[in-house]
Amino acid sequence: MSELVFFSGTMDCGKSTLALQIGHNRSARGLQGVIFTRDDRAGEGKLSSRLGLVTEAVEANEGMDLYAYLVAQLTKGGRVDYVIVDEAQFLALAQIDQLARVVDDLEVDVFAFGITTDFRTRLFPGSQRLIELADRVEQLQVEALCWCGARATHNARTIEGAMVVEGAQVVVGDVNRPAGEIGYEVLCRRHHRRRMTAASARVGALSPDVLPVSSA
């Protein structure tokens, strides 16, 4: 029986790598699928991972009817044995509903991958709708780590290494961006609450609150 499965987690948890692996495993068995993505770091119509792997994908633009697109492929004689959707958090609510319809009406498995919450710790609308509709929600088992070594549970947006908590929900960026650019970092809840990034932690280590006092 076909399923809608939502693989969720923070940035750096390997969701795109797993999406590529699932696609590879199925294509190696002769199955044919469609890969959708939205605002991938590698550019339009790409699904990429930070390990350097990349494949072609269909850009799920705003307003695109994903169900109608797949029906058109089938009508033209194409095969669709499975569907992979990366960056699913960026999809509109209607597009998530369309994915559920693909599962129910076309009896095709849909594997959706996305970040659960934004840099303000609020659910992305697309992720929230997936949680509401998915047959299964799977927490990715590759744990991203905060700079302190604890399990990272929150995504932080940074500018020049400083964490920001205001701004548009969707701003495309990535980890390891040069200073001055909008970037992202994964943090544990404690350091997200304290707005303490790796850069600010280094500054704190170099400038202790209490200076050593010599007994001489």
MARNU-326518 format. One line per field, with one value per residue: residue number from 1; chain; x negated, y negated, z of N, C-alpha, C in turn. Coordinates in steps of 0.2 Angstrom, whole numbers, plus 5000, padded with zeros to 4 digits. Example, Ala and Ser with C-alpha at 12.3 -4.5 7.8 and 13.67 -1.06 7.14 Angstrom:
num = (1,2)
chaine = (A,A)
n_xx = (4934,4936)
n_yy = (5028,5011)
n_zz = (5039,5035)
ca_xx = (4938,4932)
ca_yy = (5022,5005)
ca_zz = (5039,5036)
c_xx = (4934,4936)
c_yy = (5016,5000)
c_zz = (5039,5039)
REM end
This chain:
num = (1,2,3,4,5,6,7,8,9,10,11,12,13,14,15,16,17,18,19,20,21,22,23,24,25,26,27,28,29,30,31,32,33,34,35,36,37,38,39,40,41,42,43,44,45,46,47,48,49,50,51,52,53,54,55,56,57,58,59,60,61,62,63,64,65,66,67,68,69,70,71,72,73,74,75,76,77,78,79,80,81,82,83,84,85,86,87,88,89,90,91,92,93,94,95,96,97,98,99,100,101,102,103,104,105,106,107,108,109,110,111,112,113,114,115,116,117,118,119,120,121,122,123,124,125,126,127,128,129,130,131,132,133,134,135,136,137,138,139,140,141,142,143,144,145,146,147,148,149,150,151,152,153,154,155,156,157,158,159,160,161,162,163,164,165,166,167,168,169,170,171,172,173,174,175,176,177,178,179,180,181,182,183,184,185,186,187,188,189,190,191,192,193,194,195,196,197,198,199,200,201,202,203,204,205,206,207,208,209,210,211,212,213,214,215,216)
chaine = (A,A,A,A,A,A,A,A,A,A,A,A,A,A,A,A,A,A,A,A,A,A,A,A,A,A,A,A,A,A,A,A,A,A,A,A,A,A,A,A,A,A,A,A,A,A,A,A,A,A,A,A,A,A,A,A,A,A,A,A,A,A,A,A,A,A,A,A,A,A,A,A,A,A,A,A,A,A,A,A,A,A,A,A,A,A,A,A,A,A,A,A,A,A,A,A,A,A,A,A,A,A,A,A,A,A,A,A,A,A,A,A,A,A,A,A,A,A,A,A,A,A,A,A,A,A,A,A,A,A,A,A,A,A,A,A,A,A,A,A,A,A,A,A,A,A,A,A,A,A,A,A,A,A,A,A,A,A,A,A,A,A,A,A,A,A,A,A,A,A,A,A,A,A,A,A,A,A,A,A,A,A,A,A,A,A,A,A,A,A,A,A,A,A,A,A,A,A,A,A,A,A,A,A,A,A,A,A,A,A,A,A,A,A,A,A)
n_xx = (4996,4997,4988,4987,4973,4964,4949,4940,4930,4916,4906,4891,4893,4893,4904,4905,4896,4901,4912,4907,4901,4912,4918,4908,4907,4920,4920,4910,4916,4924,4935,4945,4945,4950,4943,4945,4940,4937,4930,4916,4899,4890,4896,4909,4920,4912,4906,4897,4883,4873,4863,4858,4865,4876,4891,4903,4918,4936,4941,4952,4961,4969,4987,4987,4996,4993,4999,5007,4996,4990,5000,5001,4989,4991,5002,4996,4989,4979,4969,4972,4966,4963,4961,4951,4948,4939,4934,4946,4952,4954,4965,4981,4997,5007,5000,4994,5006,5009,4999,5003,5014,5009,5003,5015,5024,5017,5009,4996,4980,4974,4960,4956,4945,4939,4935,4940,4943,4941,4929,4934,4939,4951,4964,4962,4975,4977,4971,4978,4991,4987,4984,4997,5004,4996,4993,4983,4971,4954,4940,4925,4910,4897,4888,4887,4874,4873,4861,4856,4856,4867,4883,4890,4904,4911,4912,4902,4902,4889,4879,4864,4859,4867,4881,4898,4915,4926,4935,4938,4947,4942,4927,4915,4900,4885,4875,4858,4856,4847,4841,4852,4862,4878,4881,4883,4884,4883,4890,4890,4904,4902,4891,4897,4907,4900,4894,4881,4869,4857,4847,4849,4846,4833,4828,4831,4823,4811,4812,4814,4825,4820,4804,4788,4779,4764,4754,4743)
n_yy = (5006,4989,4975,4959,4952,4943,4936,4929,4915,4906,4894,4900,4913,4923,4925,4923,4931,4943,4943,4943,4956,4965,4963,4968,4981,4986,4983,4991,5003,5004,4995,4980,4964,4947,4933,4919,4903,4888,4872,4876,4877,4878,4873,4869,4883,4893,4906,4907,4913,4910,4917,4917,4923,4923,4921,4920,4912,4908,4892,4886,4875,4860,4861,4871,4886,4901,4913,4913,4912,4924,4933,4929,4933,4947,4948,4946,4958,4960,4967,4968,4973,4969,4955,4941,4928,4915,4902,4899,4891,4879,4879,4875,4875,4881,4888,4898,4905,4910,4919,4929,4933,4939,4950,4957,4957,4960,4970,4970,4970,4957,4948,4937,4924,4913,4898,4896,4884,4866,4853,4846,4855,4859,4869,4873,4869,4879,4890,4892,4895,4907,4915,4916,4924,4935,4952,4958,4951,4948,4946,4940,4951,4947,4937,4920,4909,4897,4883,4885,4899,4905,4913,4906,4896,4886,4873,4860,4843,4833,4818,4812,4821,4818,4822,4820,4816,4811,4807,4812,4828,4837,4837,4841,4849,4856,4867,4864,4852,4837,4824,4811,4814,4820,4834,4851,4860,4875,4877,4882,4883,4875,4866,4860,4853,4844,4837,4840,4843,4853,4843,4833,4839,4842,4829,4826,4835,4830,4818,4818,4816,4814,4809,4817,4816,4812,4819,4813)
n_zz = (5000,4996,5003,5011,5016,5028,5030,5043,5051,5057,5049,5041,5044,5035,5026,5012,5007,5010,5003,4990,4990,4992,4980,4971,4975,4971,4957,4953,4954,4943,4944,4941,4944,4950,4954,4965,4969,4979,4979,4980,4986,4976,4965,4953,4949,4954,4965,4979,4989,5004,5003,4991,4981,4967,4958,4944,4945,4946,4947,4960,4958,4965,4966,4956,4951,4958,4958,4946,4937,4938,4934,4921,4916,4917,4908,4896,4894,4902,4916,4933,4947,4960,4971,4975,4986,4990,5001,5006,5016,5010,5002,4997,5006,4999,4989,4997,5000,4988,4986,4995,4989,4977,4983,4987,4976,4965,4969,4972,4980,4991,4996,5006,5011,5023,5033,5049,5058,5058,5058,5069,5077,5074,5066,5049,5037,5027,5032,5044,5038,5032,5043,5048,5038,5034,5032,5039,5050,5050,5060,5056,5058,5058,5068,5069,5076,5088,5091,5103,5105,5109,5105,5090,5089,5084,5071,5066,5060,5054,5053,5049,5058,5069,5078,5072,5074,5068,5053,5036,5034,5024,5018,5007,5010,5017,5027,5032,5025,5019,5030,5034,5024,5023,5033,5040,5055,5065,5081,5099,5110,5121,5118,5107,5113,5120,5111,5106,5095,5086,5083,5092,5103,5103,5104,5116,5123,5121,5128,5143,5157,5169,5173,5175,5190,5196,5210,5213)
ca_xx = (5000,4993,4988,4984,4968,4961,4942,4939,4925,4913,4901,4885,4895,4892,4910,4904,4892,4905,4917,4903,4900,4918,4919,4903,4909,4926,4919,4906,4921,4928,4941,4944,4948,4950,4940,4947,4937,4938,4925,4910,4893,4886,4899,4916,4920,4907,4906,4890,4882,4867,4857,4856,4869,4881,4895,4908,4925,4941,4942,4959,4962,4976,4993,4987,5000,4989,5004,5008,4990,4989,5005,4999,4983,4994,5006,4991,4986,4973,4970,4970,4966,4962,4960,4946,4949,4934,4935,4953,4955,4955,4971,4988,5001,5011,4995,4994,5012,5008,4995,5007,5019,5005,5003,5022,5028,5013,5006,4988,4976,4971,4955,4955,4939,4939,4933,4946,4944,4937,4924,4937,4941,4958,4965,4964,4982,4977,4969,4984,4996,4985,4985,5004,5006,4992,4994,4977,4966,4948,4935,4918,4906,4890,4889,4883,4872,4871,4854,4854,4856,4874,4887,4893,4912,4914,4909,4901,4899,4883,4876,4857,4858,4871,4888,4903,4921,4931,4934,4943,4946,4938,4921,4910,4893,4882,4870,4851,4855,4842,4843,4855,4867,4883,4879,4887,4880,4888,4888,4894,4910,4899,4888,4902,4911,4895,4891,4874,4867,4850,4842,4849,4843,4825,4826,4832,4818,4805,4813,4817,4828,4815,4797,4783,4775,4757,4753,4736)
ca_yy = (5000,4983,4971,4952,4952,4936,4937,4922,4914,4899,4893,4904,4920,4928,4927,4923,4937,4949,4943,4946,4963,4968,4962,4972,4988,4988,4983,4997,5009,5003,4991,4974,4959,4940,4929,4912,4899,4881,4868,4880,4873,4879,4869,4872,4889,4897,4909,4908,4914,4906,4922,4916,4927,4919,4924,4916,4912,4903,4886,4886,4867,4858,4862,4878,4892,4907,4919,4912,4913,4932,4936,4927,4938,4954,4948,4946,4964,4961,4971,4964,4978,4966,4947,4939,4921,4912,4895,4899,4886,4873,4880,4872,4880,4884,4893,4904,4909,4913,4925,4934,4936,4943,4957,4960,4958,4963,4976,4970,4968,4951,4948,4930,4922,4906,4895,4895,4878,4861,4850,4843,4861,4860,4874,4871,4872,4885,4896,4893,4899,4914,4919,4917,4928,4940,4959,4959,4945,4951,4942,4943,4953,4944,4932,4914,4907,4890,4882,4888,4906,4908,4914,4899,4897,4879,4870,4853,4839,4829,4813,4811,4825,4817,4825,4815,4819,4807,4807,4816,4835,4841,4834,4846,4849,4862,4867,4862,4846,4832,4819,4805,4816,4824,4841,4855,4864,4879,4876,4886,4878,4870,4861,4856,4848,4839,4834,4841,4847,4855,4837,4829,4843,4841,4822,4827,4839,4826,4813,4821,4811,4813,4809,4820,4812,4815,4818,4810)
ca_zz = (5000,4995,5009,5011,5022,5029,5034,5045,5055,5057,5044,5042,5047,5030,5023,5005,5005,5011,4997,4984,4991,4991,4973,4968,4977,4967,4950,4952,4953,4937,4945,4938,4949,4949,4960,4965,4974,4979,4981,4982,4987,4970,4960,4951,4946,4957,4971,4980,4996,5006,5002,4984,4976,4964,4952,4941,4948,4944,4952,4962,4959,4969,4961,4952,4954,4958,4956,4939,4933,4938,4930,4914,4914,4916,4902,4890,4894,4907,4922,4940,4952,4966,4970,4980,4987,4994,5003,5006,5020,5006,4998,4999,5009,4993,4986,5002,4999,4981,4987,4998,4983,4973,4986,4988,4970,4960,4973,4972,4986,4991,5001,5007,5015,5025,5039,5053,5060,5055,5063,5075,5081,5072,5061,5042,5035,5023,5037,5048,5034,5031,5050,5049,5033,5032,5035,5044,5051,5052,5062,5053,5063,5058,5072,5068,5082,5090,5092,5110,5105,5111,5099,5088,5088,5081,5066,5068,5055,5056,5049,5052,5064,5075,5077,5071,5076,5064,5045,5032,5035,5019,5014,5005,5013,5018,5032,5030,5021,5021,5035,5030,5021,5027,5034,5045,5060,5069,5088,5104,5112,5126,5115,5103,5118,5122,5104,5106,5090,5087,5082,5098,5109,5102,5106,5124,5126,5121,5132,5149,5161,5175,5171,5180,5194,5199,5217,5215)
c_xx = (4996,4994,4985,4980,4965,4955,4940,4933,4922,4909,4895,4887,4895,4899,4909,4900,4896,4910,4913,4902,4906,4919,4914,4905,4915,4924,4914,4910,4926,4934,4939,4948,4947,4947,4942,4942,4939,4933,4919,4904,4889,4890,4906,4915,4915,4908,4899,4889,4875,4861,4855,4860,4875,4885,4900,4915,4930,4942,4950,4960,4969,4981,4993,4992,4996,4993,5005,5002,4989,4994,5004,4993,4986,4998,5002,4988,4980,4975,4968,4971,4966,4960,4956,4947,4944,4936,4943,4956,4957,4962,4977,4992,5005,5006,4994,5000,5012,5004,4999,5012,5015,5004,5010,5025,5023,5009,4999,4985,4973,4967,4954,4949,4939,4937,4940,4948,4939,4932,4927,4940,4949,4959,4966,4971,4982,4975,4975,4989,4994,4986,4993,5007,5002,4994,4989,4973,4960,4943,4928,4913,4899,4891,4884,4880,4871,4864,4851,4854,4862,4878,4890,4900,4915,4909,4908,4899,4894,4881,4869,4856,4863,4878,4893,4910,4927,4929,4939,4941,4941,4933,4916,4903,4891,4877,4863,4851,4850,4845,4847,4861,4872,4882,4884,4882,4885,4885,4893,4899,4906,4895,4892,4905,4906,4892,4884,4872,4859,4845,4843,4846,4836,4823,4826,4826,4811,4806,4817,4820,4823,4808,4793,4779,4769,4757,4747,4737)
c_yy = (4994,4979,4964,4952,4945,4938,4930,4922,4907,4899,4898,4911,4925,4930,4927,4929,4943,4949,4945,4953,4967,4968,4967,4979,4990,4988,4989,5004,5008,4998,4984,4969,4952,4937,4922,4909,4892,4877,4871,4875,4873,4875,4872,4878,4894,4900,4911,4910,4911,4911,4921,4919,4922,4922,4919,4917,4907,4898,4885,4878,4866,4858,4868,4883,4898,4913,4919,4914,4921,4935,4934,4932,4945,4954,4949,4953,4965,4965,4967,4969,4975,4958,4945,4931,4919,4904,4894,4894,4880,4873,4877,4877,4884,4890,4899,4908,4913,4919,4931,4937,4940,4950,4960,4962,4962,4969,4976,4967,4961,4950,4940,4928,4915,4904,4894,4888,4873,4858,4847,4849,4862,4865,4870,4873,4878,4891,4897,4897,4906,4918,4921,4923,4935,4947,4960,4953,4948,4946,4944,4945,4951,4937,4926,4912,4900,4889,4885,4895,4909,4909,4907,4901,4891,4877,4862,4849,4834,4824,4811,4815,4824,4819,4819,4819,4815,4807,4812,4824,4838,4836,4839,4845,4855,4861,4866,4857,4841,4827,4813,4807,4820,4831,4844,4859,4868,4878,4881,4880,4873,4864,4857,4851,4842,4835,4834,4846,4849,4848,4834,4833,4843,4834,4823,4830,4835,4820,4815,4815,4809,4814,4813,4815,4815,4814,4815,4803)
c_zz = (5000,5001,5007,5017,5022,5033,5036,5050,5054,5050,5046,5045,5041,5026,5015,5003,5005,5005,4991,4984,4990,4983,4969,4969,4972,4960,4949,4952,4947,4938,4943,4942,4946,4955,4959,4970,4974,4982,4984,4982,4980,4964,4958,4948,4948,4964,4973,4988,4998,5005,4995,4979,4974,4959,4950,4944,4945,4949,4953,4963,4962,4964,4957,4955,4953,4956,4948,4935,4933,4933,4922,4911,4913,4909,4896,4890,4898,4913,4928,4945,4959,4965,4976,4980,4992,4996,5004,5011,5016,5002,5001,5002,5004,4990,4991,5001,4993,4982,4990,4993,4979,4976,4986,4981,4965,4963,4971,4978,4985,4997,5001,5012,5017,5032,5043,5055,5057,5060,5069,5079,5079,5066,5054,5041,5031,5027,5041,5045,5033,5038,5051,5044,5032,5036,5040,5044,5054,5054,5060,5058,5063,5062,5071,5075,5083,5091,5098,5110,5107,5104,5097,5086,5085,5076,5067,5061,5057,5051,5052,5058,5070,5073,5076,5072,5072,5057,5042,5034,5031,5016,5013,5007,5014,5024,5028,5024,5023,5026,5031,5027,5026,5027,5039,5049,5064,5077,5093,5106,5117,5123,5110,5107,5120,5117,5104,5101,5091,5087,5089,5104,5109,5105,5114,5127,5126,5125,5138,5153,5167,5172,5177,5184,5197,5206,5218,5216)
REM end
